[in-house]
Amino acid sequence: MILSSQEIVARMGKDLSIAPFDPERLNANSYNLSLYHELLVYEEVVLDAASPNRFRRIEIPAEGLNLHPGVLYLGRTIEHTQTHNLVPMLHSRSSLGRLGLILNPGGSLGQAGYCGTWTLELHCIQPVRIYPGMQVCQISYQELSGQFEACEHDKYQNSTDIQPSLLHRELGYDDRDTQLELELNFDEAIEAAR
């Protein structure tokens, strides 16, 4: 059973939390989450699931940023959420889909007990301009029946930053020393080489 907006409000501080919270962002059975002012972009020709991949950060200025087809952008929500005894689910807003912006095509089901900000996978069909703070997705909550172990030690638990894929940890790669963030701005380097 999916919680109604009234039930979401009634369970705030008990089974769930959303911070910051604005009642104007409530829908009939969900709450709109907004985009943080930064993105990550991988800097690899081929992404390797068995090892960490290099990435760089891109600031989304107030006047917006154009996204381009063929690029995977990772963003995150401004809001920090926490759940207990519920399953959180993220859904892209249809208004974005109508602009050709695809959000989280495969990662919308959260774990019961998840706590943190949400990393968002974005790609587009044609160039599209995005803005910091825009409402990009909705979170809804489903009741969970039966015994379960809360998500407490998941690799993405307690996230406060954009999280690149950590699948390589499941495949035996130890990356505790590095996140492989690139300090070099490839756009500037290419322009300087011209």
N, C-alpha and C positions, 0 to 999 in steps of 0.2 A: 504494500500500500504506500503510495506517495503522499507525503505531508502537504497539507494546504498551507497557504501563507499564514493563516491564523494559527495553525499548529506550529509552524516554524517560529513565530514570535513567542508562542506559549512555552516552547522548549529552549529558548535562548537562555544560556547560563546553566542549563541542566544537561540536555543531551547534545547540544550544539552551541557553537559560538561563531560569529562572523564579525571581524573587526578590521576596519571601521564598518559600522552598520548604519544604513540610511533607509528608513521605512518607505521612502519614495521608490526604492528599487525592488520592492516586493512585487511579484506577479501572483497569479492565482495559486500556483503550486511551485514556485521557484523564486530565486533571488538573483538579480543581475550583478555579476562581478566585473571589475574594470581592469584595464591593462596598465601595468607599470611602465615607467618611462624609459625602459632599456630592453634591448634584444640581444640574443647571442646568435652568431652565424658560424657554422663550421668552416674551417679553412683547409679541408682535405679534399682531394680530387675523388678519392674513394673512402667512404666511411667504413671503419673496421669495427665490427661488433665485439671483437676479442681484445681490443686495447682502447685506451682513452684517445679521443680525437681532439686535435687542436681547434680552438675557437677564438673569436674576437667579440668584443662588446660593441654595440651600436646604440647611441643615445637617440631617443625619439624626441625631436625638438617640439616646442609648443605649436609651431606652424605645420607640423606633420612630417611624415617620412613615407616615401614611395617604396612599396614592396614590389619585387619583380618575380615573374614566373621562373620556375626551375631552381629556386632557392628555398631551403628549409630555414625558417626563422623560429627561434625559441624565445618565448616571452614568459611573463609570469603575472599573476594577479596582484593587485595592490592589497587585496583583502587576505587576511590570515584566518583560516577556518579550523575548527576542531569539532570532531564528532565522537559521540559515545552511544553505543547501541543502535546506530543508524548507519546506512550505507549512503555516502555522498556520491552524486553523479553530476558530471559537467555536461552541458549541452551548448553547442554553438548557437548564437542568435541567428535566426533566419534572415534578418536584415543584412548580416555580413555575407551569408551565402549568396544572397541576391546581388552582391557586388563581386562575386567570384572569389571571396576570401574564405578559405577552408581552415577550420580550427579543430584541433584534436581529433583527427579522423580515426584514431585507434585507442585513445587513452582516456575515455570519459568515465569509467567505473572506478571509483575510489574504494579504499579499504575502510572497513569499520574501525574507528579509532584513529583515523588519519588526523594529523595536526600539522599545519604549515600553510605556506602559500602554494599555489598551483602552477606548475610549469605548463605552458601552452605551446603546442606545435602549430605553427601557422605556415601556410603556403597559399599562393594565389593563381588563378587561371589567367588573369591579365593584370597589368600594373594597377595597384590600388594604393591610395593614400590612407595611412592610419594616424591616430593621434594619441598622445599619452592621456590616460584617464578615461578613455572611451569604454563604454560598457560592451564587452566582447562575448561574454558567455553567461550562462545561467547555472546555478547550482540548485539541485533538488535533493530530497532525502527520502529514502525508502526504509520502511521498517525491516528489521532483521529478525528472523525467527530461528530458534534453536541455539545451542551452545556454540560459542565462537571464541577465538583468541584474538584479542584486540591487536591492531597493527601498532607495535611499539618499537620494533627494531628494523623496520623496513629501510632499505637504502635511501629512500626519499623522505622518510619521516622527519618532522621538525624542520622542514626546508624554509629558509628565509631568502633564498636567492634562486635565480634561474638554474635549473639542474640539467646539464647535458646528460646524455645516456650513460648509465652506470651498468649496463648489461655485461660489460667486460668482467665485472666482479664475479658474476655467476659463472663465468668461463675460466676463472682461476687467475686473472691478472690482478696484481697488487698495486694499487695506485695511491697509497696513503700519502706519498710524498709530493704529488703533483696533480694539478688540475689542467695543465697544458694550455693556459690562457696565453694567447699571443699578444705581445705588446706592440708588434709591428702592424702598422696600418697599411694593408696591401693596396688599397686605392691610392694612397699618397705615394707609395713606392713605385707603382706603375706610372703615375703621372710624372714623378721625378725622373723616371728613366726615359721619358719621351723627348 
